[in-house]
């Protein structure tokens, strides 16, 4: 009589990482993506190749405080032992914060209901410990203009003008930007973006536009016009990756 094989469990994991030396989240032929590194660690633990599925990709150089991914695996020894076993094979720049069983129909990407990103800016010359994790702007900005532009961007709009070509094709480019906060503390500035979803390089494009408004390179009216026209133009600069952090995924 044959013994029925154990059914795999769906596991939900939350991880953080310093994206400086990685080619982004999504698997690459070079094997240098965060997904690749995690899958290699998982293969050593489970003795079989296992695919992980993230809540979304982050580009090369972008960081995460709470990226979410899931995978299916047979593991009878408990979640914490699996987390520790996986962590042993990972570099210190990738940390597994939590790991637990999830419903069989949970999907890290398709079940997500929203995300929060932070973008860090430093006005002036940052120290060596701040420089790798911010966009250093050498000039003070017109904050009244930045706030006015941010007010135009909040809400539900077609953000096609603020997404980069080459991203994943989607049925709609309409997103609800539920929150766009500008927090200043001395020379440190944090842009907080919360939405039901984000287009390819949308946060970095919005940040680039807001900074250009603050520096007088774009008018507030220009931002409104781009939003209405829903067409990408060369004047929209994509902010550098090192200041961007994925902070939270909502389910």
Secondary structure, 3 states (H helix, E strand, C coil): CCCCCCCCEEEEEEEEECCCCCCCCCCCCCCCCHHHHHHHHHHHHHCCCCCCEECCCCCCCCEEEEEEEEEEECCCCCHHHHHHHHHHCCCCCEEEEEEEEECCCCCCCCCCCEEEEEEEEEECCCCHHHHCCCEEECCCCCHHHHHHHHHHHCEEEECHHHCCCCCCCCCCCEEEEEEEEEEEECCEEEEEEEECCCCCCHHHHHHHHHHHHHCCCCCHHHHHHHHHHCCCCCCCCCCCHHHEEEEEEEC
